[in-house]
Amino acid sequence: MQRTLYPIILIALISLALTSCGTTERVSKPVTYPDAGAGEVIEEGVASWYGPNFHGKLTANGERYDMYGLTAAHRTLPFNTLLRVENKDNGESVVVRVNDRGPFAKNRIIDLSRKAAETIDMIGNGTAPVRLVLLEGDLENSRTTDLKTATYTVQLGSFESEAGAFELSRKIKGSRVERIPLNNQTVYRVYYGVYVDKDEAQRNLQDLRNEGFSGYVKQIEND
Protein backbone atom coordinates (compact mmCIF):
# COMPACT_ATOMS: atom_id res chain seq x y z
CA MET A 1 0.00 0.00 0.00
CA GLN A 2 2.84 2.37 0.93
CA ARG A 3 4.71 1.69 -2.33
CA THR A 4 1.74 2.69 -4.47
CA LEU A 5 1.85 6.18 -2.92
CA TYR A 6 5.38 6.93 -4.18
CA PRO A 7 4.48 7.43 -7.89
CA ILE A 8 1.54 9.62 -6.91
CA ILE A 9 3.70 11.80 -4.67
CA LEU A 10 6.41 12.01 -7.34
CA ILE A 11 3.91 13.12 -10.01
CA ALA A 12 2.50 15.77 -7.67
CA LEU A 13 5.97 17.16 -6.95
CA ILE A 14 6.84 17.31 -10.66
CA SER A 15 3.57 19.10 -11.44
CA LEU A 16 4.24 21.63 -8.69
CA ALA A 17 7.73 22.31 -10.06
CA LEU A 18 6.44 22.80 -13.59
CA THR A 19 3.74 25.23 -12.55
CA SER A 20 6.34 27.23 -10.61
CA CYS A 21 8.47 27.84 -13.74
CA GLY A 22 7.97 30.67 -16.20
CA THR A 23 8.69 34.32 -16.89
CA THR A 24 8.63 36.55 -13.83
CA GLU A 25 6.23 39.47 -14.06
CA ARG A 26 4.04 41.42 -11.72
CA VAL A 27 0.57 40.03 -11.12
CA SER A 28 -2.22 42.45 -10.42
CA LYS A 29 -3.57 42.10 -6.91
CA PRO A 30 -7.24 42.21 -5.90
CA VAL A 31 -8.24 45.75 -4.99
CA THR A 32 -10.40 46.74 -2.03
CA TYR A 33 -12.15 49.91 -3.10
CA PRO A 34 -12.65 52.72 -0.58
CA ASP A 35 -15.95 54.41 0.16
CA ALA A 36 -17.31 55.54 -3.22
CA GLY A 37 -18.61 58.74 -1.65
CA ALA A 38 -15.22 59.88 -0.35
CA GLY A 39 -12.46 61.63 -2.22
CA GLU A 40 -11.23 64.89 -3.65
CA VAL A 41 -11.54 66.16 -7.22
CA ILE A 42 -8.01 66.52 -8.58
CA GLU A 43 -8.46 66.93 -12.33
CA GLU A 44 -11.05 67.47 -15.07
CA GLY A 45 -10.73 66.88 -18.79
CA VAL A 46 -11.26 64.30 -21.53
CA ALA A 47 -10.98 60.55 -21.02
CA SER A 48 -10.27 58.00 -23.75
CA TRP A 49 -9.97 54.20 -23.62
CA TYR A 50 -7.73 51.46 -24.99
CA GLY A 51 -8.47 47.80 -25.62
CA PRO A 52 -7.77 44.88 -27.98
CA ASN A 53 -4.51 46.14 -29.51
CA PHE A 54 -2.92 46.31 -26.05
CA HIS A 55 -4.62 43.36 -24.31
CA GLY A 56 -2.00 41.09 -22.74
CA LYS A 57 0.91 43.48 -23.26
CA LEU A 58 3.02 44.77 -20.38
CA THR A 59 1.89 47.98 -18.73
CA ALA A 60 4.33 50.58 -17.43
CA ASN A 61 4.33 49.07 -13.93
CA GLY A 62 5.13 45.57 -15.22
CA GLU A 63 1.67 44.00 -15.12
CA ARG A 64 -0.12 42.48 -18.11
CA TYR A 65 -2.82 44.79 -19.42
CA ASP A 66 -6.27 43.28 -18.96
CA MET A 67 -8.89 45.20 -20.90
CA TYR A 68 -11.57 43.48 -18.78
CA GLY A 69 -10.11 44.83 -15.52
CA LEU A 70 -10.83 48.20 -13.93
CA THR A 71 -7.52 49.96 -14.56
CA ALA A 72 -6.27 53.14 -16.22
CA ALA A 73 -3.25 54.91 -17.63
CA HIS A 74 -2.30 58.35 -16.32
CA ARG A 75 0.73 60.47 -17.19
CA THR A 76 1.96 61.22 -13.69
CA LEU A 77 -0.12 59.75 -10.84
CA PRO A 78 1.66 57.12 -8.71
CA PHE A 79 1.01 53.52 -9.67
CA ASN A 80 -1.81 51.89 -7.66
CA THR A 81 -3.54 55.23 -7.07
CA LEU A 82 -7.29 54.63 -6.87
CA LEU A 83 -9.53 57.08 -8.71
CA ARG A 84 -13.23 57.49 -9.20
CA VAL A 85 -13.78 58.57 -12.80
CA GLU A 86 -17.07 60.43 -13.28
CA ASN A 87 -18.59 60.87 -16.73
CA LYS A 88 -19.87 64.44 -16.71
CA ASP A 89 -22.25 63.77 -19.61
CA ASN A 90 -24.31 61.06 -17.94
CA GLY A 91 -23.34 60.97 -14.24
CA GLU A 92 -21.99 57.40 -14.42
CA SER A 93 -18.82 56.62 -12.47
CA VAL A 94 -16.26 53.85 -12.03
CA VAL A 95 -13.34 53.25 -9.67
CA VAL A 96 -10.04 52.40 -11.38
CA ARG A 97 -6.46 51.67 -10.35
CA VAL A 98 -3.57 53.40 -12.15
CA ASN A 99 -1.13 50.82 -13.54
CA ASP A 100 0.04 52.36 -16.82
CA ARG A 101 1.34 55.58 -18.41
CA GLY A 102 -0.58 57.69 -20.91
CA PRO A 103 -2.57 59.00 -22.66
CA PHE A 104 -0.14 60.86 -24.90
CA ALA A 105 -2.68 62.94 -26.83
CA LYS A 106 -2.42 66.46 -25.39
CA ASN A 107 -6.14 67.01 -24.92
CA ARG A 108 -6.77 63.87 -22.82
CA ILE A 109 -6.09 63.25 -19.14
CA ILE A 110 -6.72 59.51 -18.65
CA ASP A 111 -6.90 56.29 -20.68
CA LEU A 112 -9.41 53.79 -19.30
CA SER A 113 -9.52 50.04 -19.77
CA ARG A 114 -12.31 48.79 -22.02
CA LYS A 115 -14.28 47.51 -18.99
CA ALA A 116 -14.00 50.86 -17.20
CA ALA A 117 -15.08 52.71 -20.35
CA GLU A 118 -18.09 50.40 -20.72
CA THR A 119 -19.06 51.03 -17.09
CA ILE A 120 -19.42 54.78 -17.69
CA ASP A 121 -20.96 54.26 -21.15
CA MET A 122 -18.29 55.92 -23.32
CA ILE A 123 -17.34 53.06 -25.66
CA GLY A 124 -19.43 54.36 -28.56
CA ASN A 125 -18.12 57.93 -28.47
CA GLY A 126 -14.54 56.89 -27.71
CA THR A 127 -14.03 59.86 -25.37
CA ALA A 128 -15.97 61.60 -22.61
CA PRO A 129 -15.60 64.66 -20.39
CA VAL A 130 -14.70 63.40 -16.91
CA ARG A 131 -13.60 64.46 -13.47
CA LEU A 132 -11.05 62.46 -11.51
CA VAL A 133 -11.66 61.99 -7.79
CA LEU A 134 -8.72 60.80 -5.70
CA LEU A 135 -9.84 57.96 -3.42
CA GLU A 136 -6.54 56.43 -2.36
CA GLY A 137 -3.05 57.77 -2.97
CA ASP A 138 -0.70 60.28 -1.39
CA LEU A 139 -0.11 63.29 -3.64
CA GLU A 140 1.18 65.44 -0.77
CA ASN A 141 4.29 63.31 -0.35
CA SER A 142 4.75 62.37 -4.01
CA ARG A 143 6.81 64.15 -6.64
CA THR A 144 3.73 65.30 -8.53
CA THR A 145 3.89 69.01 -9.34
CA ASP A 146 1.81 69.05 -12.52
CA LEU A 147 -0.66 66.21 -13.16
CA LYS A 148 -0.65 66.88 -16.90
CA THR A 149 3.11 66.95 -17.48
CA ALA A 150 5.42 63.97 -17.18
CA THR A 151 8.99 64.71 -16.06
CA TYR A 152 12.11 62.72 -16.86
CA THR A 153 15.61 62.27 -15.50
CA VAL A 154 18.76 60.35 -16.39
CA GLN A 155 19.55 57.52 -13.99
CA LEU A 156 23.28 56.83 -13.81
CA GLY A 157 23.48 54.31 -11.00
CA SER A 158 21.72 52.56 -8.13
CA PHE A 159 23.57 51.54 -4.95
CA GLU A 160 22.85 49.81 -1.68
CA SER A 161 25.39 52.05 0.03
CA GLU A 162 25.16 55.83 0.24
CA ALA A 163 28.96 56.08 -0.01
CA GLY A 164 28.98 54.25 -3.36
CA ALA A 165 26.35 56.59 -4.79
CA PHE A 166 28.24 59.71 -3.72
CA GLU A 167 31.49 58.31 -5.09
CA LEU A 168 29.91 58.15 -8.58
CA SER A 169 28.08 61.46 -8.18
CA ARG A 170 31.31 63.31 -7.40
CA LYS A 171 32.62 62.32 -10.85
CA ILE A 172 29.63 63.82 -12.69
CA LYS A 173 29.11 67.55 -12.39
CA GLY A 174 25.43 68.42 -11.95
CA SER A 175 24.37 64.97 -10.76
CA ARG A 176 22.51 64.30 -7.53
CA VAL A 177 21.94 61.41 -5.13
CA GLU A 178 18.41 60.51 -4.02
CA ARG A 179 17.41 58.14 -1.23
CA ILE A 180 14.71 55.78 -2.54
CA PRO A 181 12.63 53.38 -0.40
CA LEU A 182 12.29 50.13 -2.35
CA ASN A 183 10.84 46.78 -1.24
CA ASN A 184 11.32 47.42 2.49
CA GLN A 185 14.88 48.66 2.02
CA THR A 186 16.63 51.84 0.94
CA VAL A 187 18.66 52.31 -2.24
CA TYR A 188 20.69 55.35 -3.31
CA ARG A 189 20.35 56.44 -6.91
CA VAL A 190 22.44 58.85 -8.92
CA TYR A 191 20.36 61.08 -11.21
CA TYR A 192 21.20 63.82 -13.67
CA GLY A 193 18.80 66.60 -14.64
CA VAL A 194 15.02 66.98 -14.65
CA TYR A 195 13.29 67.38 -18.01
CA VAL A 196 9.83 67.81 -19.46
CA ASP A 197 11.28 67.15 -22.92
CA LYS A 198 12.28 63.48 -23.18
CA ASP A 199 14.37 64.16 -26.30
CA GLU A 200 16.47 66.68 -24.38
CA ALA A 201 17.06 64.05 -21.70
CA GLN A 202 18.18 61.60 -24.40
CA ARG A 203 20.61 64.17 -25.82
CA ASN A 204 22.15 64.79 -22.40
CA LEU A 205 22.40 61.04 -21.82
CA GLN A 206 24.37 60.72 -25.07
CA ASP A 207 26.74 63.46 -23.89
CA LEU A 208 27.29 61.55 -20.65
CA ARG A 209 27.90 58.33 -22.57
CA ASN A 210 30.50 60.14 -24.65
CA GLU A 211 32.25 60.93 -21.36
CA GLY A 212 32.24 57.27 -20.38
CA PHE A 213 29.17 57.10 -18.12
CA SER A 214 26.31 54.67 -18.69
CA GLY A 215 22.65 55.19 -17.82
CA TYR A 216 19.17 55.54 -19.20
CA VAL A 217 16.29 58.00 -19.35
CA LYS A 218 13.36 57.27 -17.08
CA GLN A 219 10.14 58.99 -16.13
CA ILE A 220 10.24 60.31 -12.59
CA GLU A 221 7.65 58.10 -10.94
CA ASN A 222 5.55 59.96 -8.42
CA ASP A 223 5.68 57.41 -5.66
VEXSE-57358 format. One record per residue (C-alpha): x, y, z; residue in three letters. Coordinates in steps of 0.5 Angstrom, whole numbers, plus 500, padded with zeros to 3 digits. Last residue first. Layout:
N
XYZALA
...
***
This chain:
223
511615489ASP
511620483ASN
515616478GLU
520621475ILE
520618468GLN
527615466LYS
533616461VAL
538611462TYR
545610464GLY
553609463SER
558614464PHE
564615459GLY
565622457GLU
561620451ASN
556617455ARG
555623459LEU
553627452ASP
549621450GLN
545622456LEU
544630455ASN
541628448ARG
536623451GLN
534628457ALA
533633451GLU
529628447ASP
525627454LYS
523634454ASP
520636461VAL
527635464TYR
530634471VAL
538633471GLY
542628473TYR
541622478TYR
545618482VAL
541613486ARG
541611493TYR
537605496VAL
533604502THR
530597504GLN
523595505ASN
522594498ASN
525600495LEU
525607499PRO
529612495ILE
535616498ARG
537621492GLU
544623490VAL
545629485ARG
549630478SER
551637476GLY
558635475LYS
559628475ILE
565625478LYS
563627485ARG
556623484SER
560616483LEU
563617490GLU
556619493PHE
553613490ALA
558609493GLY
558612500ALA
550612500GLU
551604500SER
546600497GLU
547603490PHE
543605484SER
547609478GLY
547614472LEU
539615472GLN
538621467VAL
531625469THR
524625466TYR
518629468THR
511628466ALA
506634465THR
499634466LYS
499632474LEU
504638475ASP
508638481THR
507631483THR
514628487ARG
509625492SER
509627499ASN
502631498GLU
500627493LEU
499621497ASP
494616494GLY
487613495GLU
480616493LEU
483622489LEU
477624484VAL
478625477LEU
473629473ARG
471627466VAL
469629459PRO
468623455ALA
472620449THR
471614445GLY
464616443ASN
461609443GLY
465606449ILE
463612453MET
458609458ASP
461610465ILE
462602466THR
464601459GLU
470605459ALA
472602466ALA
471595462LYS
475598456ARG
481600460SER
481608461LEU
486613459ASP
487619463ILE
488626462ILE
486628454ARG
488634450ASN
495633449LYS
495626446ALA
500622450PHE
495618455PRO
499615458GLY
503611463ARG
500605466ASP
498602473ASN
493607476VAL
487603479ARG
480605477VAL
473606481VAL
467608476VAL
462613475SER
456615471GLU
453622472GLY
451622464ASN
455628461ASP
460629467LYS
463622467ASN
466621473GLU
472617474VAL
474615482ARG
481614483LEU
485609486LEU
493610486THR
496604485ASN
502607481PHE
503614483PRO
500619478LEU
504622473THR
501621466ARG
495617467HIS
494610465ALA
487606468ALA
485600471THR
478596472LEU
480590469GLY
477587462TYR
482590458MET
487587462ASP
494590461TYR
500585464ARG
503588470GLU
510591470GLY
509598472ASN
509601465ALA
504596463THR
506590459LEU
502587453LYS
496582455GLY
491587451HIS
494593448PHE
491592441ASN
484590444PRO
483596449GLY
485603450TYR
480608453TRP
479616452SER
478621458ALA
477629457VAL
479634462GLY
478635470GLU
483634475GLU
484633483ILE
477632486VAL
478630493GLU
475623496GLY
470620499ALA
463617497GLY
465611494ALA
468609500ASP
475605499PRO
476600494TYR
479593496THR
484592490VAL
486584488PRO
493584486LYS
496585479SER
501580478VAL
508583477ARG
512579472GLU
517573472THR
517569466THR
516561468GLY
517556473CYS
513554479SER
507550475THR
513546473LEU
515545480ALA
508543483LEU
507538477SER
514535479ILE
512534486LEU
505532485ALA
508526480ILE
513524485LEU
507524491ILE
503519486ILE
509515484PRO
511514492TYR
504512494LEU
503505491THR
509503495ARG
506505502GLN
500500500MET
***
